């Protein structure tokens, strides 16, 4: 956890690897220069440079969204923070005036406040819906959804504060003083500072790693100190005469957005499987009367029918879904019997196969080790463990090495444990690769943000699960919970919340869980024999007829495209 000091870091210096800036014509009046990469843009796709006068230069994929270059500023620009999408940014002046461009939204400033000390830095919240400003004395000002977590305003500092960085959860931040002193607040861990080395420093900026388990401090000469899991490399300060470095911004993480859908292959009909399965639950009489509040456009089908499976996988592929997470209840179950056919259909449509490891009778970690080896025969590389905490984290950790190269995701029904961070700690201790929410009812946008923030702190993948609605009264009459689809607006809101939370994988609850009414599989208007009539998806997104039946699949494609573009 000790500090490491190199020059010309693998992070983006404000003054961005001075040799790169030497290729850009920066007006003398705009120097010194600060730079910041868009958080959604790989480092190779570009960066921004901003001068003290507020002139902004964008290279590569970093678009120009405006500047204060033509504005007569009361004080010079001292910092820049990109919006979460990378399609906007904020500039801050030393008097605390904030200027928003692109999709960055102005949330307030200290421009009208008489400050004891000038503003020195700005950092955006993970959602992009707020930001903090830090003054040279360590006073912190919070705007939008930024929450004040503490400051050094009451301390006598040896050198002024020069840097500010947020934790991935947004529930804490670090301040860095010019001498390299680091002050941690909220959930920000103190990971070291260069003060103890005794070497003189002139720190001008700070940036945190994407998991929040490390940070960099940049000095005016271009040298960088790294702590925790921060890594830098190289030994060149840069070209002579280049603009002085005045800040630092972490290079963005290169991740590929993924979308996965929970899939239920447990439906059967007598002509193919000798019995009805699932459609007949709660004393219903298929095919006219099924255990659902909606009726499938393709009728009461069998999950063992290759033609049905091919059509379902084709729909998922067309909707932009990368992986199908097939419900699996152990070896010898009906879901296991149809798994080869599911695997073949998914492969034919180039949809990756994963399994949802249900809490089947007798499920233990030792049996899961055997299950994983068995499932790999069908090309399963991802295993999503429902109710993972039914076994201990210690047991999962001890067995993880024997599971080989499989990605393991964890779920819990204990919402309090998830909100407190206890479940994410369980997943880290158990050596899972990520966490997901699944539940279609209880998770809010705030829960999605909290889940992903906590996951990033523990270096885990985060998968908020989005659902169009919920209703199970015809299958489970005692379950009176109903989440209306509201013409699709609820599904849209869930997707927005998942993307705002910084999801690595968006999981969809579900493709075809008809019992709970969470499905996006096509449905049609239908009146059941008991006189209950379902409107299907009529009116969703302004559609009707055949267009309404597939409306949620079409909308999923809109969102999967947006997710990839982000």
BELMODA-V298807 format. One record per residue. N is the residue number from 1. PHI is phi as a letter, one per 20 degrees, with the letter a starting at -180 (999 if undefined). PSI is psi in whole degrees, -180 to 180 (none if undefined). D_CENTER is the distance of its C-alpha to the mean C-alpha in Angstrom with 1 decimal. Layout:
n: (N/N)
phi: (PHI/PHI)
psi: (PSI/PSI)
d_center: (D_CENTER/D_CENTER)
//
This chain:
n: (1/2/3/4/5/6/7/8/9/10/11/12/13/14/15/16/17/18/19/20/21/22/23/24/25/26/27/28/29/30/31/32/33/34/35/36/37/38/39/40/41/42/43/44/45/46/47/48/49/50/51/52/53/54/55/56/57/58/59/60/61/62/63/64/65/66/67/68/69/70/71/72/73/74/75/76/77/78/79/80/81/82/83/84/85/86/87/88/89/90/91/92/93/94/95/96/97/98/99/100/101/102/103/104/105/106/107/108/109/110/111/112/113/114/115/116/117/118/119/120/121/122/123/124/125/126/127/128/129/130/131/132/133/134/135/136/137/138/139/140/141/142/143/144/145/146/147/148/149/150/151/152/153/154/155/156/157/158/159/160/161/162/163/164/165/166/167/168/169/170/171/172/173/174/175/176/177/178/179/180/181/182/183/184/185/186/187/188/189/190/191/192/193/194/195/196/197/198/199/200/201/202/203/204/205/206/207/208/209/210/211/212/213/214/215/216/217/218/219/220/221/222/223/224/225/226/227/228/229/230/231/232/233/234/235/236/237/238/239/240/241/242/243/244/245/246/247/248/249/250/251/252/253/254/255/256/257/258/259/260/261/262/263/264/265/266/267/268/269/270/271/272/273/274/275/276/277/278/279/280/281/282/283/284/285/286/287/288/289/290/291/292/293/294/295/296/297/298/299/300/301/302/303/304/305/306/307/308/309/310/311/312/313/314/315/316/317/318/319/320/321/322/323/324/325/326/327/328/329/330/331/332/333/334/335/336/337/338/339/340/341/342/343/344/345/346/347/348/349/350/351/352/353/354/355/356/357/358/359/360/361/362/363/364/365/366/367/368/369/370/371/372/373/374/375/376/377/378/379/380/381/382/383/384/385/386/387/388/389/390/391/392/393/394/395/396/397/398/399/400/401/402/403/404/405/406/407/408/409/410/411/412/413/414/415/416/417/418/419/420/421/422/423/424/425/426/427/428/429/430/431/432/433/434/435/436/437/438/439/440/441/442/443/444/445/446/447/448/449/450/451/452/453/454/455/456/457/458/459/460/461/462/463/464/465/466/467/468/469/470/471/472/473/474/475/476/477/478/479/480/481/482/483/484/485/486/487/488/489/490/491/492/493/494/495/496/497/498/499/500/501/502/503/504/505/506/507/508/509/510/511/512/513/514/515/516/517/518/519/520/521/522/523/524/525/526/527/528/529/530/531/532/533/534/535/536/537/538/539/540/541/542/543/544/545/546/547/548/549/550/551/552/553/554/555/556/557/558/559/560/561/562/563/564/565/566)
phi: (999/f/f/c/c/c/d/l/f/e/d/e/f/f/o/j/l/h/g/f/f/f/e/d/e/d/g/g/f/e/e/f/d/d/c/b/e/f/f/e/d/g/g/f/e/p/b/d/c/c/e/f/e/n/f/d/d/d/c/m/e/e/f/e/c/p/b/d/g/e/e/e/e/f/c/f/f/c/a/b/c/f/f/f/f/n/d/r/a/d/d/c/e/f/e/n/f/d/c/d/c/m/e/f/d/f/d/p/b/d/g/e/d/e/e/f/b/f/f/c/b/c/b/e/f/g/f/m/e/a/a/d/d/d/e/f/e/n/f/d/d/d/c/m/e/f/d/f/d/p/b/d/g/e/e/e/e/f/c/f/f/c/b/b/b/e/f/f/e/m/d/a/a/d/d/c/e/f/e/n/f/d/c/d/c/m/e/f/e/f/d/p/b/e/g/f/f/n/f/f/c/c/f/c/a/b/b/d/f/f/e/m/d/a/b/d/c/d/d/f/e/n/f/c/d/c/c/m/e/f/c/c/b/o/b/d/f/p/e/f/n/f/g/f/f/c/a/b/b/f/f/f/f/e/c/d/f/c/c/c/c/f/c/d/e/d/e/b/c/g/f/d/c/m/b/e/c/m/f/e/g/l/m/e/c/f/e/f/c/c/e/a/e/c/c/f/f/e/m/e/e/d/f/e/e/g/f/f/f/f/f/f/f/f/f/f/f/f/e/n/e/e/c/d/d/e/f/c/d/n/f/n/f/g/f/f/f/e/g/g/f/f/f/f/f/f/f/f/d/l/d/f/e/c/c/e/f/f/e/f/g/n/f/c/f/f/f/f/g/f/f/f/f/f/f/f/f/d/n/f/d/c/c/d/e/f/l/f/f/f/d/f/f/f/f/f/f/f/e/g/f/e/e/m/e/c/e/d/d/c/c/b/e/e/f/f/f/f/f/f/n/f/f/f/f/g/f/f/f/f/m/f/e/a/c/b/d/l/g/e/d/e/e/d/g/f/f/f/f/f/g/f/f/f/f/f/f/d/m/d/f/c/c/f/d/e/c/f/r/b/a/c/f/e/d/c/g/f/e/e/f/c/d/f/f/l/m/o/f/f/f/f/f/f/f/g/f/f/f/f/f/n/g/e/c/e/d/d/d/b/f/b/e/f/g/d/m/d/f/d/g/g/c/c/g/b/d/e/g/e/m/f/d/d/f/m/d/g/n/f/l/m/d/b/m/f/f/f/g/d/f/f/f/f/f/f/f/g/f/f/f/f/f/f/f/f)
psi: (1/164/151/135/123/178/153/76/164/13/170/115/145/106/9/95/79/-36/-35/-42/-25/-16/-7/134/108/120/143/-35/-19/-8/152/168/141/152/154/129/149/133/-22/3/129/152/-33/-12/0/-179/169/149/134/137/173/-25/-6/6/134/131/129/136/157/-129/2/106/156/125/6/167/174/18/-31/5/139/106/143/-34/157/155/136/-9/164/142/128/152/166/-35/-18/6/35/175/163/144/143/138/167/-16/4/6/133/134/124/136/155/-135/8/133/131/126/0/169/173/17/-30/4/140/107/144/-32/153/153/141/-19/161/145/137/152/160/-31/-20/5/16/176/162/148/137/131/167/-26/3/6/137/134/127/136/154/-133/8/137/131/127/-1/170/174/18/-26/4/154/106/143/-38/155/157/138/-12/157/134/142/150/160/-27/-19/6/17/172/165/148/142/130/165/-25/3/1/137/135/125/137/153/-133/13/122/140/124/9/166/163/1/-42/-20/-23/-8/139/142/155/70/135/-6/167/147/147/152/163/-22/-4/18/22/167/161/147/128/137/164/-25/5/-5/154/136/135/140/155/-132/12/137/136/164/159/169/22/131/-34/-173/149/139/0/159/145/143/132/12/-176/148/135/140/144/157/137/102/153/117/137/147/133/150/132/130/138/108/36/11/138/156/151/-35/-21/-29/6/-21/163/141/130/-40/-27/3/154/39/26/161/87/162/-14/-31/113/160/72/157/-3/165/128/141/-32/11/-171/90/174/134/-3/-1/113/-35/-40/-47/-42/-43/-39/-44/-34/-40/-43/-43/-43/-28/-1/17/130/-35/145/126/97/126/132/126/33/162/134/-8/165/-41/-31/-39/-36/-4/-42/-39/-39/-45/-42/-42/-42/-44/-41/-30/9/41/128/141/128/169/148/104/100/164/66/157/129/11/122/167/-39/-39/-33/-38/-46/-38/-44/-44/-40/-45/-26/-22/-26/12/16/119/-11/130/120/115/108/133/56/-30/4/-20/160/155/-36/-42/-42/-45/-41/-31/-14/-40/-22/0/-9/-157/76/143/126/120/145/143/155/148/-4/92/-35/-40/-38/-43/-34/-15/-7/-38/-38/-38/-40/-47/-40/-47/-37/0/35/162/-21/178/152/164/-34/-57/126/-10/-50/-20/130/173/-38/-36/-39/-47/-42/-45/-47/-37/-46/-40/-43/-36/-30/13/37/150/153/131/91/141/122/141/142/-22/-171/131/129/19/-27/-13/-43/84/-27/-16/98/5/130/124/105/141/-22/45/16/-10/-31/-42/-44/-43/-38/-43/-45/-43/-40/-43/-39/-30/-12/39/139/-39/128/118/141/122/92/179/-44/43/81/-31/-35/3/29/2/152/-3/146/137/153/159/140/139/122/162/-25/11/2/127/130/133/-2/-137/20/130/-12/127/31/20/165/165/-141/-33/-35/-36/-35/15/-37/-30/-43/-40/-34/-40/-39/-45/-37/-36/-43/-39/-45/-40/-27/none)
d_center: (26.3/29.0/28.8/29.4/30.8/30.9/31.4/29.5/26.1/23.3/21.3/22.1/25.0/25.8/28.7/26.5/28.5/31.7/33.1/30.6/31.5/35.1/34.6/33.5/36.3/35.4/38.1/39.8/39.2/35.4/35.5/34.0/30.7/27.1/24.2/20.5/18.1/15.5/12.0/11.2/14.6/15.9/18.7/21.3/20.4/21.9/21.9/23.6/26.7/28.1/31.5/33.1/34.5/31.1/31.6/28.4/28.4/25.7/25.9/24.3/21.2/21.1/22.8/25.4/24.7/27.6/29.3/31.9/34.2/36.8/36.5/38.9/36.8/38.3/36.4/34.6/30.8/29.4/25.6/22.8/19.0/16.9/14.8/11.1/12.0/14.8/17.3/18.9/19.8/21.9/25.1/26.9/30.6/32.4/33.7/30.2/30.3/26.9/26.7/23.8/23.5/21.6/18.8/18.9/20.5/23.4/22.9/26.1/28.0/30.8/33.1/35.6/35.6/38.2/36.3/38.0/36.1/34.2/30.5/29.2/25.4/22.3/18.6/15.9/13.6/9.8/10.0/12.9/15.2/17.3/18.8/21.2/24.5/26.4/30.2/32.4/33.6/30.1/30.1/26.6/26.1/23.1/22.3/20.1/17.5/18.2/20.2/23.2/23.1/26.3/28.2/31.1/33.1/35.8/36.2/38.7/36.7/38.5/36.5/34.3/30.5/29.1/25.3/22.3/18.7/15.9/14.1/10.3/10.7/13.1/15.8/17.9/19.1/21.8/24.9/27.0/30.7/32.7/34.4/31.2/31.0/27.5/26.9/23.9/23.0/20.9/18.5/19.1/21.2/24.3/24.3/27.6/29.3/32.1/34.6/36.2/37.1/39.6/38.9/38.8/35.5/34.7/30.9/29.6/25.8/22.8/19.3/16.8/15.1/11.3/11.6/14.1/16.9/19.0/20.2/22.7/25.7/27.4/31.2/33.3/34.8/31.6/31.4/28.2/27.9/25.0/24.2/22.1/19.9/20.4/22.5/24.9/27.7/30.8/33.8/34.7/34.7/35.0/37.8/40.6/40.6/36.8/35.3/34.6/31.0/29.9/26.2/23.2/19.6/17.3/16.7/13.2/11.5/12.6/10.2/11.1/8.9/10.3/11.6/13.8/16.4/18.3/21.9/25.2/28.2/30.6/32.7/36.4/39.6/43.2/44.3/41.7/40.9/44.1/42.3/39.8/36.5/34.1/35.5/38.4/36.6/38.1/41.5/40.5/42.6/40.8/40.8/41.8/40.2/36.8/34.6/32.1/32.0/31.3/33.3/32.0/33.3/34.4/36.1/36.1/35.2/35.2/32.3/34.8/35.9/34.9/35.2/32.8/30.3/30.6/30.2/27.1/25.4/26.6/24.9/21.5/22.0/23.1/20.1/17.8/16.6/16.3/17.1/19.2/18.9/22.5/23.8/26.2/28.8/30.5/33.2/35.9/34.0/34.1/30.5/31.5/34.6/32.7/29.9/32.0/32.3/28.5/27.9/30.5/29.3/25.6/27.0/29.3/26.6/24.3/21.6/20.4/21.6/19.8/21.3/20.5/22.8/24.4/26.6/29.8/33.0/33.6/30.0/30.0/28.0/31.1/31.2/27.5/28.5/31.1/28.9/26.4/29.5/30.8/27.6/27.4/30.6/28.7/26.1/23.4/21.0/18.2/19.2/17.2/19.3/19.9/21.2/20.8/22.5/25.7/26.4/26.2/23.7/26.8/27.8/24.4/24.5/28.1/27.6/24.4/26.6/28.7/25.9/25.7/22.9/20.8/17.0/17.0/14.5/15.6/16.0/18.2/20.2/20.7/18.5/20.3/19.5/15.8/16.1/18.3/16.2/19.0/17.2/14.5/17.6/19.3/16.7/17.0/20.7/21.0/19.4/16.7/14.0/11.2/11.0/10.8/12.4/14.8/17.0/17.8/19.6/18.6/14.9/14.5/12.0/12.7/12.0/8.5/8.0/10.3/8.9/5.6/8.1/10.7/9.1/8.6/12.2/13.4/12.0/10.5/7.9/5.8/7.0/7.8/11.2/12.6/16.4/19.1/21.4/23.5/27.2/29.2/32.7/34.6/33.3/33.0/35.3/34.6/30.9/31.3/27.7/27.0/24.0/25.4/23.7/25.2/25.7/22.1/20.8/19.0/17.1/16.2/15.1/12.8/11.2/11.1/9.6/6.7/6.2/7.2/4.9/2.4/1.9/4.5/7.0/8.1/11.3/14.2/16.7/19.0/21.0/24.3/24.5/27.5/28.7/25.9/25.7/21.9/22.9/22.2/25.2/28.0/30.2/33.5/35.6/37.8/40.4/40.8/44.3/43.8/43.5/39.8/38.5/34.9/34.1/31.4/28.9/31.6/30.5/26.8/25.7/29.4/30.5/33.4/35.2/33.8/31.1/29.8/29.9/27.2/25.3/22.1/22.0/22.6/19.9/17.4/18.5/18.0/14.3/13.7/15.6/13.6/10.3/12.2/13.9/11.0)
//
